[in-house]
Amino acid sequence: MNQSLVDLSIENIIKNIKEFKKELNFINCRNPYIIAIGDETARILQQYLPEYAENIHSIPHYAKRGITKKEFEESIKKLGE
């Protein structure tokens, strides 16, 4: 997604993190395995969810320039290791 179309304001990030935490609480999830799509997403999640930092795993965005289908598939397979 073009980052210019995404609201990355601190206010919006905090609002979405609060909603995400409410969803985790609603499903009674205490030890989530979080897959972040893209490095920027992983960075934001690690910054605002430090209590889950070791559970945040990043894969490249599927539209990342230069990534092949095989490389993308390999990044997905690594999550299971």
Residue, then its C-alpha position, 0 to 999 in steps of 0.5 A: m500500500n502506498q504509505s501516503l494513503v496510510d494515516l501514520s499519525i501517533e494518534n491513529i497508531i495509538k487508537n489502532i493499538k488500543e483496538f487491537k489490545k481490546e480484540l486480543n482481550f476479547i478472544n482471551c489471547r494472552n500469548p499471541y503470535i503476531i505476523a506483521i506484513g512489512d518492516e514498518t508494521a513490525r517496527i510500529l508493533q514492537q514500539y507500541l506493543p513491547e510486551y509482545a515484542e518476542n511474539i512479533h514476526s515480520i514477513p515482507h509485504y507481498a507487493k515489495r519491489g524485487i521480491t520473487k514469489k519464491e522468496f515470499e513463500e520462503s519467508i512464510k515457511k520460516l514462520g513455522e520454524 
